[in-house]
Structures are given as C-alpha cells and as structure tokens.
Amino acid sequence: MMRPQSVEEILERKHSNSEECEQSLSDLRCAVAIGLEVPKKCRGRVWKLFLRLRDVSATCYIGLVHRGPSTFDQKIRSDTGRTLKTDMDFVEHVSVDMLIRVLNAFVWISRQDGRANATSEELQLQDQFRKGSVCKELTYVQGMNVILAPFLRVMPEMEAFYAFSTFVWRVCPLYVQPTLRGVHCGARLVDLCLRELDPELYGYLSAKELTAKTYAFKYIMTFSACRPPLSQVLLLWDVMLAVGAHLNVLFIVAQLSLIRSQLMQSP
C-alpha cells in the first residue's frame, strides 16, 4: 500500500491544466483531514489554497489603509488591545497596530458607504466579495479581532487581510451580523448535536439550564480562536479550512466530550 503524499509533496506538484490543480487541491484537503502535518512554513499558503485565494493587491490594501480610521475605529481599538493578550507567542509576532489596520480596511471594503471615492480596484474587490454572498454589507462586530488573529499569525499582514476578508464574506457572514444571527444558530446546532451524540450529558446540562449559548457562545463566535494556546488553535483551523467551517460546531462538542467526566461530577 502506497503511503499518502505529504503536504509539502502535494504543494510541489506541477500542473498543466485546471483539472490537475483541482485534483491536487482535493488531495491536499484529504491529507490535512486525515491528520498529516501542515508545516509552519507552508501554513499560510495552504490556508490561502483552501480559501481559493488567488490574487492579492498591495496597491488596493495600502489604499484602504491610507483612508485612515473607519467609523468603527474606536470600537476596534477598544477590542484589539485585549486580543489574545495572554498568548506571548502571538503578542511577540502580531502588533495591535496590525490588527487595527486590517480591521479598519475590512470595514472600508465591506460597507456600502465605503464605495464613495473608492478606486476601480477597490470596487472590483467589493463586488467580488458580495458576489454570491447572503449579505450585501458587513461591518465590524466584537469578536472579529479574535477571528483575525490566526490569519495574522500565519501570514503577512496584506495576505492576512485578504484571507480574513474572504473567510468572513464567504464562510461566516452571518456570524458577524450585528445580531450575531449565525452564532446563535451555531449554538443551537451544538445543543442538537450534543443531544444526539451524548443524550446523558445533554440532559445533565439541560437540567441545570446550561445551553451552548451559556457556556460556548464565545468559542462558537471565534471558531475556538479565543481558546488558548493559539498554536493548538492553528491545528484545528488546518482541519476546519480543509473540511469545512461546519466543524466549528463539532469542535465544541468534542471539547465537551474531553471534559465529560468532570462535568458529570460537578454539583
């Protein structure tokens, strides 16, 4: 039986047509899904491939940054100062200014009023994000600073902006609505999955009026990025981006399973 190719070996393949590219991408997803290691030096490239992020523009990002503070700048600054402050590896590699720049740029590119005085390149990017999305406008909500953190840790700032924006617009736009509609739906899914997979634990928690909205809301909202250490979160995200963001819900259920005995013994 042939051993599966490593992530690096798949990335080194040469392609002559789009079908070969798609096959390699499928093989890459499978390799990560079955637990093959994503080398640190390759992680940014792998994540961009999973997000199908092909083009980035320094001119466009710099132009958005040069617009300066958005209407949500004060809220962004209030939140970013607290982003993963206990994770020293993150703090050493990612500055608060980086978080502020990317989040303000995201607001500029994602709001309808951001189209005023926008360049043709910026308008093209806005239309690209909106195409096929369930939302026509997004903004900043608390928690987006934590979702951004993994991207800034594994890739340069400009690439992180494009990867983060693509992730939010295409994968979880309902998570960042002012009502956090998608997060509430995710919490309900956690309850339903737990009821099916471990009815005893579900019943025990329900008897204490503990639902996922009570104990897991922030983890669902941030795709577990708020749960330290970030180095372990990156491993989760490798698999989530390879397989699908629906794993966010199952990650929470799995974490409950790991501490099941402690939960069942608590008064």
N, C-alpha and C positions, 0 to 999 in steps of 0.2 A: 504494500500500500504506500503510495507516494505521500510524503509529508506535505502539508499545506505551505504555500509560499508565505514568507514573512511580509510584513507591511512594507519594509524597505524594498524587497524584491519586486513587489507589485508596483511600487512607485517608480521603479527603474525601467519598467517595460516601455518599449517603443510601439507606437501605434501608427497605422496607415489610413485608418478611417474611423468614423464616429462609432460604428458598431464595436470595434475593438476597445475604444475608450469606455463605452458603456459597460462592456464585459469586465474590464479592469476595475471600474468603479463598483460594480456588483461584487466582484471578488474581494475588494478592499472592505466593503461593508461586512461581508461574511467573515473575513479574517478577524476583524475587530469584534464582531458579535460573538465569536466563539472563544474570545479571550486572548488573542495574540496581542503582544505588547505593541503599543504605539510609541516609538522612540521620541524623547522630548524634542529633539531637533526637527522631527517630522510633524509634530502635532499640529502646528498652525496650518501647514499645507494640507494635512489630512482633513482637518475641520473645514477648510475652505472647499475642498472637493466634495465633502458630504453636503455642504450648503449650496453646491453648484455655483460658487462664487468665482467667476472667471476674470472680470475686469475691475480694476480699481484705478482711481484717478487722483493723483496728488493735487492737481490743479483744482479739482472740484472740492476736495476736503479742505484744502488751505483756504479756498474762497469762503466756505461755510464758517471756518474758524475765525476768519477776519471779519465776519459780520458781528462778532462780539457776543455779549450776553443776550440770551433769549429772554422771553417774558417769564420763563421758569427758572432763571438763573439763581435767584435767591433760594428757592426750594432745592435746586440741585446742589448748591454749595452747602446747604444745611445737612443734606443726606450724605454727600460724598466724604465729608470729614470723618464719618463713622464707618466707612466701608471696610470690613474685614480688618479692623484695627489690631486685633489680637494675633493675626497671621503675619509673623515677621517676614517670612519669605515674600509674601505679597507686598507688604509695606516697603520692603527694600527695592523691589523691582517696578512698582507701579505708584506713581505720584498722584496726589489729589488733583493737581492741575490737568493731568492726562484724563482723568475721569470727567472733570468739568468740561474740558474741550469737546470730548466725544459726545457727551450728553447734550450739550448746547447745540452742537452740529446736528445731532439727531432731531432735536426739536425744530430747527430751521428747515430741515429737509422733509419733515413729516407733517407739518401743519399747513393748512390751506393758505394762511396769510404769509407763509414763507415763500410763496410763489411771487410775491411782489418784489421786483428788482432782481429776480433770480436769473442766472445765466442760462444759456441754452443747455449746457451740460447738466446744471442742477435740475432744470425742468425735466430733462430726459431721465435723470435718476429718480425723481419723484414719480414720474409716470411708470417707471419700471417697478417700483415698489408697490404702487397702487394696483397695477395690472393683476387681476385675478385674486386680489385680497378682499376679505369680507369688510374691510374698513377703508374709508376714503381719507381719513385723517387720524393721526396718532399724536400723542403728546407725552410729556414726562409724568410718571407717577412713582411714588415711593416704591423701592424695590428694584427698579431698573438699574440703579447703580450697582447692585449686587449681581444682577444678570450680566452686566458688562464686565465685571471683574475677571472671570475666567478668560474672556477673549483678550483682554489687555495683558494677561499673564503669559499667554502662549504665542502672541504675535505682535508685531509693531503697531503703533498707535493708529496709523492710517488704515491698515488692513483690519484692525480690530473694529474700527468704525463701520466699515463695510460689512464685516461678518456679523457684528451685533445688529446692525440695522436690518440686514437680510433675515436674521433669525427672528427678530421681533415682528417684522412685517409679514413674513411667510409662515412662521411656525406658531407664534403665540400672540397675534394681535389682540385677541380678546382678553388676554391676561393683563394688558396694560391700558384697558379702558378705565376711565375714572371710577366706574362702579366695580372694577375688578371682576367682571362677569365670568371670565374664563377661569379665574382662580376658584370662585365659588362652585363652578361646575366640576372642577378638578377635585375639590374637597368632597363633593357628593359622590364622585366616582371612587374615591378612596374608601368611603363608607360602604359602597356597594360591593367593591372588590373584597374588602375585609369580611363582609358578611358571607360572601360565597366561599372564600378560601379558609377562613377561620371563624366559623359562627360562634364558637365558645368565647373567643377573645372579643369579638364584636359585641356579643351580648353582655359581657362583663363591663366593657367600656360604656355601652349604651345605658346600662343600669345606673351608672354614675353620671349620666348625661354628658359623656365625653364623646364628641364627634370630631371629625377631621378638621372642621372649622376652628375647633378649640385648640387642638394640640399640633396641627400640621400646617396651618394656613401659610405661615411664612416660608416653610420648606417647599410647599407646592408653588407658591408665588415666585420663588427664586430658583426653581428646579434643583433644590438642595444645595445651591451655591453658598447659602448662609451657614451651612453646617461644616465646621472646621474638621480637619485641615483642608485647605484648598487643594493640596497635592492629591488627596483622595477624591475630591470632587471632580478633578480633571479626568480621572479614570472612569468615573460614572458618565461623564459627558462624552468621552470617547465612544462608549457604547450607545448612549442616547442619540447622539448625532448620526451614528451608523444605522441604527434600527428605527428610531422614531421618537418624537417627544412624548408620545403616549406612555413611554416607560417612566416618565416623571411620577405618574400615579403608582406604578408598581414598585418604584424605588421606596416610596413611603411605606407601603405595605410590607416590603422586605425588611425595612428598618424596624418596624413593629415586631416582626417575627423574630428578629435577633434579640430583642429585649422582652420577649413574651413572658418568660418565667418571672422576671422582675415585676412586670405589670400585673400579672395574675396574683402575685403575693402581696401587692401593695394594698393597704387598707382602704 
